[in-house]
Amino acid sequence: MIRTDDRPWWQYPMVWMVLGGPAVVVVASFVTLYLAVTRPDPVVDVQYYQHGLDINQTLPGKKSMLPAMRGRDVANLPAEDVPESK
């Protein structure tokens, strides 16, 4: 026996489950596009590396501030340069 159903397609819940996912993705993509267009990224200064070097020149030249691989051997530091323990 063949069963016929006279309901239109939009009255089936499975149709809304199948179409709902892609519809949400399309709406989210338009929201993302809006955010990308209205809020541009800040421009990075072309001389960012030189500015970093300039900042490093203004830092105090204490031996205790050197990175570990470039001479921060606490055992060989003078007493006034030994970092305080926390």
C-alpha positions, -999 to +999 in steps of 0.1 A: +000+000+000+014+034-010+010+061+015+005+096+002+010+127+023-006+159+013+015+182+036+038+208+019+075+204+022+080+231+048+059+213+073+084+184+077+108+189+106+136+170+089+137+196+061+143+224+087+171+204+103+188+199+069+184+235+058+190+250+092+227+242+095+238+258+062+215+288+068+232+295+102+267+292+085+257+317+058+244+342+084+276+338+105+297+344+074+280+377+067+285+387+103+322+378+100+324+398+067+308+428+084+332+427+113+362+423+089+352+453+068+342+477+096+372+470+119+405+471+100+436+457+115+462+482+128+491+488+105+524+475+118+552+501+116+577+494+089+606+501+113+593+478+140+627+459+143+646+492+146+622+504+173+628+472+192+665+476+190+662+512+202+641+500+232+668+475+240+694+503+241+675+522+267+672+492+291+697+490+319+729+472+310+731+450+340+746+416+335+717+400+354+693+412+327+710+392+300+694+361+286+705+327+300+725+317+269+744+350+268+760+350+302+734+348+330+753+323+350+741+331+385+770+311+401+796+335+385+777+368+390+789+394+415+767+395+447+750+428+437+738+414+404+723+382+417+685+382+412+664+381+443+645+349+450+607+351+452 
